[in-house]
Amino acid sequence: MNRTFKLAAGSVVVGLMVLTLKYVAYRLTGSVALYSDALESIVNVVAATAALIAVRVSAMPADAGHPFGHAKAEYFSAVLEGVLIVIAALSILHEVWQALQGPIVLHAATEGLLVNAAATVLNGAWAAVLLRKGRRWRSVALIADGRHLLADVYTSVGVLVGFGLATLTGWHILDPLVAALVALNIIRTGVAVIRESVDGLMDAAPAPEVVARIREVVMGAATGASGIHDLRTRHAGHTTFIEFRLTVSGRMTVSESHAICDRIEDALEAAIDGARVTIHVEPDGHW
């Protein structure tokens, strides 16, 4: 079982723990804002499960039907997570509308705040782990899950502040209004996750600094070649595909040009994690 899969499995366990705590906080208080927080945690569990499946599939080796591997499975997971985030936000807005129709009496404020705060701390700690490891291992699913949990932490803090103010001031309308703000923030997060995931599915190029680094490495290792042309890159999960044309002297032997290609490939694989390199060699004047 690889390390990414273990971390994704941990997200499911942590998600269930956080969901339980937030639901307890909602049942203690009757707060719509805390209900909205608990509802988003249901989405967290579903999304974590989808990420777990996607990570397992993406780790499968290339086969006859998928010669470039299964890395893009993580993007499907991230798109699903974005859609679920938006659905959760719409459900929260529905509850807000119901709450605005009549006053809500809040109960056990201190107990509810403490339970929800414990869930928020747990969420924040796990989000930090997912983001750190996801970036190190270049896992789209883990990064999306971590960003989702981090957004959940921010909204939970807002919920706690709003619920506390509603309790202290007696202005109970603050409770559903805070829930509405939470829903709008969740929608923003969901749209961002969907947009970034669709870029991956559409073979978007890596970040400009990564492309610049690739060009720098190629030029540094291409001693003996005349030049490089038509450099193209795309990323799929933890894999970065790199291809370009390499021009060499027409008098150079196949062995000599092959040695240059090997040197470039070794340099790229050392500098770019998960690099898959394709080089097309051409004689001078052909380009």
Rosetta silent file (secondary structure, phi, psi, omega in degrees, C-alpha in Angstrom):
SEQUENCE: MNRTFKLAAGSVVVGLMVLTLKYVAYRLTGSVALYSDALESIVNVVAATAALIAVRVSAMPADAGHPFGHAKAEYFSAVLEGVLIVIAALSILHEVWQALQGPIVLHAATEGLLVNAAATVLNGAWAAVLLRKGRRWRSVALIADGRHLLADVYTSVGVLVGFGLATLTGWHILDPLVAALVALNIIRTGVAVIRESVDGLMDAAPAPEVVARIREVVMGAATGASGIHDLRTRHAGHTTFIEFRLTVSGRMTVSESHAICDRIEDALEAAIDGARVTIHVEPDGHW
SCORE:     score description
SCORE:     0.000 S_00000001
   1 L     0.000  121.088 -175.017    0.000    0.000    0.000 S_00000001
   2 L   -77.110  166.909 -173.301    1.699    3.268   -1.095 S_00000001
   3 H   -64.807  -37.106  179.810    2.103    6.326    1.106 S_00000001
   4 H   -64.959  -40.456  179.389   -0.422    8.468   -0.781 S_00000001
   5 H   -63.962  -40.695  179.257   -3.113    5.816   -0.389 S_00000001
   6 H   -62.229  -41.242  179.718   -2.440    5.597    3.361 S_00000001
   7 H   -67.948  -39.460  177.710   -2.814    9.354    3.725 S_00000001
   8 H   -63.904  -39.009  176.686   -6.033    9.343    1.683 S_00000001
   9 H   -64.097  -37.734  176.997   -7.391    6.570    3.928 S_00000001
  10 H   -62.488  -32.721  178.857   -6.498    8.696    6.947 S_00000001
  11 H   -63.470  -36.640  178.679   -8.614   11.518    5.470 S_00000001
  12 H   -65.121  -45.293 -179.413  -11.693    9.296    5.549 S_00000001
  13 H   -63.060  -47.710  179.807  -11.108    8.432    9.219 S_00000001
  14 H   -63.091  -40.006  178.887  -10.452   12.054   10.213 S_00000001
  15 H   -59.949  -41.911  178.488  -13.492   13.183    8.201 S_00000001
  16 H   -65.754  -38.985  178.368  -15.768   10.800   10.099 S_00000001
  17 H   -64.257  -45.219 -179.751  -14.375   12.000   13.432 S_00000001
  18 H   -65.347  -42.361  178.360  -14.889   15.669   12.522 S_00000001
  19 H   -58.150  -44.486 -179.675  -18.394   14.966   11.200 S_00000001
  20 H   -61.132  -45.923 -179.303  -19.349   13.279   14.469 S_00000001
  21 H   -63.382  -43.709 -177.890  -18.079   16.185   16.559 S_00000001
  22 H   -69.398  -34.636  177.979  -19.802   18.828   14.438 S_00000001
  23 H   -67.596  -39.261  176.456  -23.086   16.943   14.416 S_00000001
  24 H   -60.678  -42.784  179.211  -22.938   16.692   18.211 S_00000001
  25 H   -61.589  -42.096  178.061  -22.351   20.464   18.373 S_00000001
  26 H   -63.870  -45.100 -178.514  -25.374   21.077   16.138 S_00000001
  27 H   -65.083  -32.457  178.759  -27.626   18.758   18.178 S_00000001
  28 H   -69.090  -35.207 -170.072  -26.570   20.474   21.392 S_00000001
  29 H  -106.737  -31.548 -172.913  -27.335   23.968   20.129 S_00000001
  30 L    76.888   13.345 -176.675  -29.868   23.786   17.286 S_00000001
  31 L   -74.928  131.549  176.127  -27.726   26.360   15.428 S_00000001
  32 H   -68.141  -36.459  178.911  -28.216   26.628   11.669 S_00000001
  33 H   -63.381  -42.938  178.371  -24.629   27.865   11.326 S_00000001
  34 H   -70.595  -30.476  174.986  -23.304   24.795   13.139 S_00000001
  35 H   -64.194  -41.993  179.556  -25.631   22.626   11.038 S_00000001
  36 H   -62.449  -37.805  178.028  -24.098   24.123    7.899 S_00000001
  37 H   -65.235  -41.292  178.989  -20.662   23.297    9.246 S_00000001
  38 H   -67.002  -38.176 -179.485  -21.710   19.694    9.932 S_00000001
  39 H   -63.541  -39.054  178.343  -23.273   19.395    6.475 S_00000001
  40 H   -66.095  -29.328  179.081  -20.020   20.403    4.820 S_00000001
  41 H   -68.324  -29.224  173.895  -18.279   17.685    6.830 S_00000001
  42 H   -62.213  -42.728  177.334  -20.546   15.096    5.177 S_00000001
  43 H   -61.984  -38.971  179.286  -19.192   16.354    1.866 S_00000001
  44 H   -58.403  -42.452 -178.523  -15.674   16.058    3.275 S_00000001
  45 H   -66.763  -44.567  179.204  -16.197   12.363    4.007 S_00000001
  46 H   -63.395  -43.952 -179.320  -17.654   11.652    0.557 S_00000001
  47 H   -65.205  -39.861  178.749  -14.888   13.635   -1.130 S_00000001
  48 H   -64.001  -36.951  177.608  -12.194   11.883    0.925 S_00000001
  49 H   -65.792  -42.088  177.485  -13.617    8.518   -0.114 S_00000001
  50 H   -63.541  -40.161  178.673  -13.551    9.574   -3.768 S_00000001
  51 H   -64.639  -37.225  178.961   -9.953   10.768   -3.353 S_00000001
  52 H   -61.159  -45.017  178.796   -9.039    7.417   -1.783 S_00000001
  53 H   -65.458  -42.686 -177.624  -10.390    5.552   -4.812 S_00000001
  54 H   -64.938  -40.269  179.189   -8.728    7.976   -7.237 S_00000001
  55 H   -63.483  -40.315  178.968   -5.337    7.675   -5.546 S_00000001
  56 H   -63.904  -43.861 -179.494   -5.570    3.883   -5.735 S_00000001
  57 H   -67.587  -42.194 -176.667   -6.473    3.984   -9.434 S_00000001
  58 H   -64.722  -24.178 -179.493   -3.818    6.586  -10.297 S_00000001
  59 L   -80.921   -9.093  179.766   -1.118    4.373   -8.779 S_00000001
  60 L   -66.271  139.921 -179.310   -1.933    1.530  -11.181 S_00000001
  61 L   -69.424  161.870  176.900    0.820    0.937  -13.755 S_00000001
  62 L   -61.793  148.733  178.121    0.351    1.649  -17.441 S_00000001
  63 L  -139.131 -174.955 -176.765   -1.298   -1.103  -19.453 S_00000001
  64 L   -61.699  -36.570 -179.418   -2.332   -1.806  -23.042 S_00000001
  65 L   -81.703  -21.614 -178.569   -5.529    0.211  -22.691 S_00000001
  66 L  -135.009   72.734 -173.959   -3.856    3.080  -20.796 S_00000001
  67 L   -64.662  -19.228  178.867   -0.254    3.308  -22.079 S_00000001
  68 L   -99.157   11.731  177.735    0.331    6.675  -20.368 S_00000001
  69 L    90.362 -170.007 -175.024   -0.823    5.419  -16.970 S_00000001
  70 L  -123.018   22.430 -172.502   -3.831    6.359  -14.810 S_00000001
  71 L   -60.075  -29.354 -175.916   -2.614    9.604  -13.210 S_00000001
  72 L   -71.823   -7.374  176.979   -5.617   11.624  -14.434 S_00000001
  73 H   -57.636  -31.848 -179.107   -7.940    9.647  -12.149 S_00000001
  74 H   -66.640  -31.405  178.715   -7.053   12.165   -9.439 S_00000001
  75 H   -67.431  -38.357  177.413   -8.465   15.009  -11.536 S_00000001
  76 H   -61.622  -39.954  177.482  -11.841   13.257  -11.763 S_00000001
  77 H   -61.586  -43.560 -177.985  -11.812   12.982   -7.974 S_00000001
  78 H   -66.886  -38.683  176.940  -11.050   16.681   -7.618 S_00000001
  79 H   -62.786  -44.840  178.021  -13.847   17.657  -10.032 S_00000001
  80 H   -58.940  -42.150  179.701  -16.291   15.499   -8.065 S_00000001
  81 H   -62.440  -41.854  178.036  -15.151   17.150   -4.855 S_00000001
  82 H   -61.365  -42.956  178.645  -15.746   20.598   -6.334 S_00000001
  83 H   -63.303  -42.832  179.641  -19.264   19.645   -7.430 S_00000001
  84 H   -63.918  -36.278  177.773  -20.049   18.212   -3.988 S_00000001
  85 H   -60.997  -45.772 -179.448  -18.809   21.406   -2.338 S_00000001
  86 H   -64.745  -41.421  178.489  -21.231   23.486   -4.423 S_00000001
  87 H   -61.521  -41.493  178.379  -24.132   21.111   -3.676 S_00000001
  88 H   -61.217  -41.460  179.928  -23.382   21.383    0.055 S_00000001
  89 H   -62.824  -41.402  178.685  -23.428   25.175   -0.198 S_00000001
  90 H   -65.184  -36.790  177.171  -26.825   25.138   -1.901 S_00000001
  91 H   -64.839  -38.810  177.719  -28.170   22.856    0.832 S_00000001
  92 H   -63.728  -43.539  179.260  -26.903   25.280    3.474 S_00000001
  93 H   -61.545  -35.077  176.031  -28.632   28.193    1.723 S_00000001
  94 H   -62.365  -43.583  178.941  -31.877   26.193    1.790 S_00000001
  95 H   -66.611  -35.532  177.005  -31.538   25.759    5.561 S_00000001
  96 H   -61.181  -44.504 -179.879  -30.767   29.459    5.930 S_00000001
  97 H   -61.398  -42.372  178.266  -33.987   30.323    4.123 S_00000001
  98 H   -63.153  -40.306 -178.230  -35.970   28.031    6.404 S_00000001
  99 H   -68.129  -32.928 -179.044  -34.353   29.562    9.493 S_00000001
 100 H   -72.084  -13.478  179.375  -35.150   33.110    8.381 S_00000001
 101 L   -74.581  -20.151 -179.561  -38.855   32.269    8.323 S_00000001
 102 L  -159.952  154.999 -178.349  -38.976   32.082   12.126 S_00000001
 103 L   -66.327  147.007  177.552  -36.764   32.696   15.158 S_00000001
 104 L  -114.798  130.116  177.294  -34.468   29.917   16.368 S_00000001
 105 L   -91.445  124.091 -177.851  -33.730   29.443   20.049 S_00000001
 106 L   -93.139  141.819 -177.736  -30.116   28.484   20.666 S_00000001
 107 L  -124.675  162.285  171.283  -29.164   26.081   23.470 S_00000001
 108 L    40.705   53.409 -174.182  -26.010   24.890   25.260 S_00000001
 109 H   -60.238  -47.249 -176.330  -23.866   27.551   23.601 S_00000001
 110 H   -62.339  -47.020 -179.601  -20.662   26.898   25.556 S_00000001
 111 H   -61.802  -43.958 -179.882  -20.753   23.124   25.060 S_00000001
 112 H   -62.870  -42.379  178.941  -21.527   23.482   21.369 S_00000001
 113 H   -62.306  -43.128 -178.449  -18.716   25.977   20.837 S_00000001
 114 H   -65.223  -42.916 -179.651  -16.167   23.754   22.585 S_00000001
 115 H   -65.210  -43.986 -179.621  -17.142   20.638   20.625 S_00000001
 116 H   -67.934  -35.845  177.976  -17.085   22.484   17.305 S_00000001
 117 H   -63.714  -39.445  177.727  -13.770   24.132   18.173 S_00000001
 118 H   -61.773  -42.236  178.402  -12.239   20.696   18.833 S_00000001
 119 H   -63.743  -38.218 -179.287  -13.426   19.531   15.410 S_00000001
 120 H   -66.347  -41.487  178.226  -11.968   22.652   13.792 S_00000001
 121 H   -63.042  -43.108  178.761   -8.537   22.123   15.374 S_00000001
 122 H   -62.219  -43.257  178.733   -8.510   18.499   14.178 S_00000001
 123 H   -61.968  -44.715 -178.060   -9.504   19.587   10.674 S_00000001
 124 H   -63.265  -42.312  179.817   -6.815   22.272   10.553 S_00000001
 125 H   -63.567  -42.731 -178.824   -4.064   19.908   11.664 S_00000001
 126 H   -70.964  -36.061  177.136   -5.019   17.293    9.069 S_00000001
 127 H   -60.368  -40.677  179.231   -5.372   19.914    6.290 S_00000001
 128 H   -63.317  -39.542  178.496   -1.787   21.029    6.977 S_00000001
 129 H   -64.445  -46.801 -178.269   -0.576   17.422    6.675 S_00000001
 130 H   -62.434  -43.858 -178.776   -2.440   16.851    3.398 S_00000001
 131 H   -66.662  -41.542 -179.071   -1.182   20.065    1.789 S_00000001
 132 H   -65.832  -48.944 -178.867    2.428   19.486    2.831 S_00000001
 133 H   -71.721  -37.835 -179.671    2.537   15.855    1.705 S_00000001
 134 H   -61.612  -40.965  179.085    0.363   16.453   -1.377 S_00000001
 135 H   -70.677  -38.136  179.773    2.720   19.135   -2.681 S_00000001
 136 H   -66.236  -39.326 -176.945    5.782   17.042   -1.912 S_00000001
 137 H   -95.794    0.052  178.979    4.333   13.975   -3.644 S_00000001
 138 L    55.201   50.466  178.080    2.544   16.016   -6.361 S_00000001
 139 L  -103.369  112.497 -179.253   -0.829   14.414   -5.645 S_00000001
 140 H   -61.895  -41.458 -177.446   -3.712   16.438   -7.098 S_00000001
 141 H   -64.166  -43.590 -179.476   -6.290   14.541   -5.020 S_00000001
 142 H   -67.236  -40.002  179.003   -4.486   15.141   -1.714 S_00000001
 143 H   -64.553  -44.438  178.708   -3.940   18.827   -2.472 S_00000001
 144 H   -61.275  -42.386  179.224   -7.615   19.305   -3.415 S_00000001
 145 H   -64.813  -41.574  178.974   -8.692   17.507   -0.249 S_00000001
 146 H   -64.491  -42.028  178.519   -6.319   19.605    1.854 S_00000001
 147 H   -65.262  -37.380  177.462   -7.547   22.858    0.328 S_00000001
 148 H   -63.121  -46.299 -179.906  -11.124   21.795    0.912 S_00000001
 149 H   -64.950  -36.722  178.773  -10.418   21.050    4.576 S_00000001
 150 H   -65.312  -40.419  175.284   -8.555   24.348    4.957 S_00000001
 151 H   -62.538  -37.502  177.691  -11.563   26.209    3.544 S_00000001
 152 H   -62.522  -38.534  178.394  -13.678   24.256    6.017 S_00000001
 153 H   -62.815  -46.140  179.925  -11.436   25.484    8.847 S_00000001
 154 H   -60.266  -45.378 -179.416  -11.873   29.112    7.787 S_00000001
 155 H   -67.790  -34.656  178.070  -15.630   28.763    7.581 S_00000001
 156 H   -63.560  -40.143  176.697  -15.728   26.945   10.912 S_00000001
 157 H   -61.590  -43.212  177.082  -13.916   29.839   12.554 S_00000001
 158 H   -61.819  -40.499  178.448  -16.478   32.210   11.010 S_00000001
 159 H   -62.512  -44.947 -179.191  -19.290   30.004   12.253 S_00000001
 160 H   -62.510  -42.170  178.654  -17.890   29.971   15.783 S_00000001
 161 H   -64.671  -46.504 -179.621  -17.532   33.758   15.819 S_00000001
 162 H   -63.606  -43.188  179.659  -21.040   34.282   14.446 S_00000001
 163 H   -64.273  -40.411  178.500  -22.592   31.765   16.811 S_00000001
 164 H   -63.659  -42.458  178.426  -20.765   33.339   19.744 S_00000001
 165 H   -65.188  -40.431  178.763  -21.979   36.817   18.808 S_00000001
 166 H   -61.582  -37.977 -179.780  -25.538   35.572   18.374 S_00000001
 167 H   -71.513  -42.820 -176.674  -25.414   34.047   21.846 S_00000001
 168 H   -71.657  -38.845 -175.689  -23.834   37.073   23.536 S_00000001
 169 H   -90.664  -20.076 -175.062  -25.999   39.731   21.882 S_00000001
 170 L    81.756    1.567  177.704  -29.259   37.818   21.660 S_00000001
 171 L   -85.872   84.145 -173.892  -29.453   38.682   17.942 S_00000001
 172 L   -68.332  -15.532  177.596  -30.267   35.173   16.809 S_00000001
 173 L   -66.298  -20.714  177.633  -30.621   36.296   13.197 S_00000001
 174 H   -61.221  -30.244 -177.028  -26.816   36.425   13.118 S_00000001
 175 H   -61.218  -56.061  178.033  -26.798   32.616   13.184 S_00000001
 176 H   -67.583  -29.665  178.859  -28.457   32.038    9.777 S_00000001
 177 H   -66.543  -40.087  175.778  -26.685   35.068    8.291 S_00000001
 178 H   -63.438  -40.418  177.866  -23.317   33.614    9.209 S_00000001
 179 H   -60.069  -38.290  178.398  -24.424   30.307    7.677 S_00000001
 180 H   -64.228  -41.706  177.534  -25.242   32.159    4.449 S_00000001
 181 H   -63.266  -38.928  176.363  -21.743   33.682    4.376 S_00000001
 182 H   -58.829  -45.520 -178.258  -20.309   30.213    4.944 S_00000001
 183 H   -61.567  -42.143 -179.826  -22.283   28.891    1.955 S_00000001
 184 H   -65.049  -38.699  178.015  -21.028   31.659   -0.329 S_00000001
 185 H   -67.386  -36.777  178.422  -17.423   30.985    0.685 S_00000001
 186 H   -64.702  -40.826  178.314  -17.916   27.266    0.083 S_00000001
 187 H   -60.416  -43.036  179.042  -19.229   27.970   -3.428 S_00000001
 188 H   -59.733  -43.595  179.331  -16.102   30.032   -4.163 S_00000001
 189 H   -63.881  -45.084 -178.518  -13.888   27.174   -3.022 S_00000001
 190 H   -60.933  -42.566 -179.945  -15.826   24.599   -5.049 S_00000001
 191 H   -64.404  -39.997  179.504  -15.617   26.624   -8.251 S_00000001
 192 H   -64.033  -41.954  178.961  -11.843   27.078   -7.796 S_00000001
 193 H   -63.443  -43.415  179.674  -11.317   23.326   -7.305 S_00000001
 194 H   -62.807  -45.546 -177.603  -13.381   22.499  -10.406 S_00000001
 195 H   -61.010  -45.980 -178.962  -11.543   25.056  -12.551 S_00000001
 196 H   -66.408  -36.361 -179.242   -8.081   23.809  -11.593 S_00000001
 197 H   -69.777  -39.274  178.224   -9.077   20.167  -12.085 S_00000001
 198 H   -64.037  -36.446  175.846  -10.533   20.834  -15.532 S_00000001
 199 H   -57.301  -42.341  178.994   -7.228   22.498  -16.494 S_00000001
 200 H   -64.383  -41.077  179.130   -5.496   19.220  -15.628 S_00000001
 201 H   -67.230  -26.891 -179.829   -7.947   17.191  -17.680 S_00000001
 202 L   -90.997   16.303  177.603   -7.374   19.567  -20.613 S_00000001
 203 L    59.447   44.275  176.979   -3.583   18.910  -20.516 S_00000001
 204 L   -64.956  150.364  178.368   -2.688   22.356  -19.214 S_00000001
 205 L   -71.490  155.987  174.529    1.018   23.193  -19.085 S_00000001
 206 L   -62.725  175.451  178.815    2.808   23.238  -15.714 S_00000001
 207 L   -58.424  150.030 -177.551    3.400   26.562  -13.946 S_00000001
 208 H   -54.049  -36.919 -179.586    5.598   29.030  -15.899 S_00000001
 209 H   -67.529  -30.615  177.746    8.470   28.625  -13.424 S_00000001
 210 H   -71.104  -42.688  178.030    8.425   24.849  -13.985 S_00000001
 211 H   -61.417  -41.873  178.759    8.486   25.301  -17.778 S_00000001
 212 H   -63.476  -38.543  178.990   11.394   27.754  -17.410 S_00000001
 213 H   -66.237  -40.191  178.113   13.249   25.234  -15.241 S_00000001
 214 H   -60.917  -46.396 -179.727   12.684   22.488  -17.828 S_00000001
 215 H   -63.053  -39.701  179.241   14.089   24.694  -20.609 S_00000001
 216 H   -62.820  -43.725 -179.353   17.082   25.619  -18.436 S_00000001
 217 H   -65.629  -42.943 -179.519   17.870   21.961  -17.682 S_00000001
 218 H   -61.915  -46.900 -178.158   17.562   20.930  -21.341 S_00000001
 219 H   -64.773  -35.615 -179.299   19.828   23.715  -22.545 S_00000001
 220 H   -70.756  -28.211 -176.101   22.382   22.935  -19.864 S_00000001
 221 H   -99.815   -2.170 -173.176   22.530   19.236  -20.740 S_00000001
 222 L   -92.651   27.601  178.482   22.355   19.556  -24.538 S_00000001
 223 L   -58.111  128.899 -178.887   26.101   20.084  -25.090 S_00000001
 224 L   103.387  -17.160  177.547   27.001   18.859  -28.567 S_00000001
 225 L   -92.987  160.639  179.753   23.544   19.546  -30.047 S_00000001
 226 L   -83.770  -28.347 -179.051   22.731   22.478  -32.340 S_00000001
 227 E   168.725  174.370  175.956   19.531   23.489  -30.554 S_00000001
 228 E  -124.672  149.247 -178.492   16.082   22.533  -29.298 S_00000001
 229 E  -142.544  157.802  171.424   12.711   23.386  -30.837 S_00000001
 230 E    55.396   46.986  177.464    9.013   22.921  -30.222 S_00000001
 231 E   -71.300  124.961  178.846    9.292   22.280  -26.466 S_00000001
 232 E  -131.876  140.728  178.889    5.915   21.153  -25.127 S_00000001
 233 E  -138.210  153.222  172.014    4.939   20.082  -21.616 S_00000001
 234 E  -153.186  156.908  179.199    1.824   18.931  -19.806 S_00000001
 235 E  -123.206  146.632  176.821    1.157   17.488  -16.406 S_00000001
 236 E  -138.902  100.459 -177.223   -1.122   14.669  -15.284 S_00000001
 237 L    63.605 -125.728 -177.762   -1.151   14.180  -11.541 S_00000001
 238 L   -87.166    0.753 -177.910    2.416   13.521  -10.377 S_00000001
 239 E  -103.594  134.537  174.542    3.718   12.990  -13.950 S_00000001
 240 E  -114.376  117.030  179.657    5.126   15.769  -16.146 S_00000001
 241 E   -89.824  129.993 -177.422    5.311   14.905  -19.851 S_00000001
 242 E  -129.946  128.295  176.049    8.085   16.705  -21.763 S_00000001
 243 E  -142.958  147.479  179.876    8.729   16.486  -25.485 S_00000001
 244 E  -164.364  169.705  176.792   10.806   18.506  -27.945 S_00000001
 245 E  -101.758  135.158  179.939   12.874   18.334  -31.139 S_00000001
 246 E  -116.586  120.134  178.914   16.678   18.173  -30.839 S_00000001
 247 E   -96.232  137.205  179.447   18.796   19.226  -33.804 S_00000001
 248 E  -134.603  168.469  177.521   22.307   17.781  -34.226 S_00000001
 249 L   -62.531  140.263  179.587   24.977   17.801  -36.914 S_00000001
 250 L   -65.154  -18.298 -179.726   24.112   15.624  -39.883 S_00000001
 251 L   -89.088   -4.138 -179.065   27.555   14.053  -39.564 S_00000001
 252 L   -74.163  140.415  179.851   26.923   12.913  -35.978 S_00000001
 253 L   -76.031  162.753  177.588   26.498    9.159  -35.476 S_00000001
 254 H   -60.084  -40.756 -179.159   23.368    7.631  -34.004 S_00000001
 255 H   -62.656  -40.800 -178.998   25.351    6.583  -30.907 S_00000001
 256 H   -67.040  -44.067  179.323   26.601   10.130  -30.333 S_00000001
 257 H   -68.044  -34.040  178.706   23.150   11.688  -30.656 S_00000001
 258 H   -66.398  -36.221  178.923   21.697    8.967  -28.449 S_00000001
 259 H   -64.303  -38.152  177.281   24.284    9.786  -25.764 S_00000001
 260 H   -64.170  -44.403  179.089   23.152   13.437  -25.798 S_00000001
 261 H   -60.641  -42.692  179.009   19.521   12.355  -25.429 S_00000001
 262 H   -61.649  -40.130 -179.300   20.406   10.104  -22.495 S_00000001
 263 H   -65.289  -40.997  179.088   22.223   12.960  -20.801 S_00000001
 264 H   -66.238  -44.564 -179.584   19.240   15.285  -21.225 S_00000001
 265 H   -61.349  -43.488  179.367   16.784   12.667  -19.990 S_00000001
 266 H   -61.913  -41.455 -179.222   18.876   11.941  -16.887 S_00000001
 267 H   -65.693  -42.366  179.882   19.122   15.663  -16.094 S_00000001
 268 H   -66.408  -42.488 -179.208   15.372   16.205  -16.490 S_00000001
 269 H   -66.260  -28.561  177.253   14.459   13.172  -14.389 S_00000001
 270 H   -77.306  -32.775 -174.900   16.792   14.423  -11.642 S_00000001
 271 H   -91.385  -31.291 -175.554   15.416   17.982  -11.724 S_00000001
 272 L  -117.820  111.920 -178.700   11.698   17.364  -12.394 S_00000001
 273 L   -63.035  129.255  178.117    9.939   14.788  -10.226 S_00000001
 274 L    76.826   22.121 -178.253    7.917   12.349  -12.338 S_00000001
 275 E   -70.798  135.151  172.580    9.350   13.538  -15.679 S_00000001
 276 E  -122.060  113.919 -167.837    8.495   11.478  -18.786 S_00000001
 277 E  -110.391  134.526  173.267   10.697   12.639  -21.674 S_00000001
 278 E  -126.968  123.960 -177.788   10.291   12.179  -25.444 S_00000001
 279 E  -122.498  129.735  176.147   12.989   13.565  -27.778 S_00000001
 280 E  -107.064  116.702 -176.522   12.828   13.636  -31.577 S_00000001
 281 E   -90.817  133.701  179.337   16.311   13.980  -33.125 S_00000001
 282 E  -135.922  149.278  177.657   16.721   15.837  -36.432 S_00000001
 283 E   -75.630  156.977  175.901   19.765   16.858  -38.531 S_00000001
 284 L   -53.359  141.781  177.339   20.765   20.503  -38.969 S_00000001
 285 L    88.021  -16.042  179.201   18.763   22.275  -41.622 S_00000001
 286 L   -73.511  -34.550 -176.856   15.760   19.977  -41.305 S_00000001
 287 L   -76.595    0.000    0.000   13.959   22.357  -38.952 S_00000001
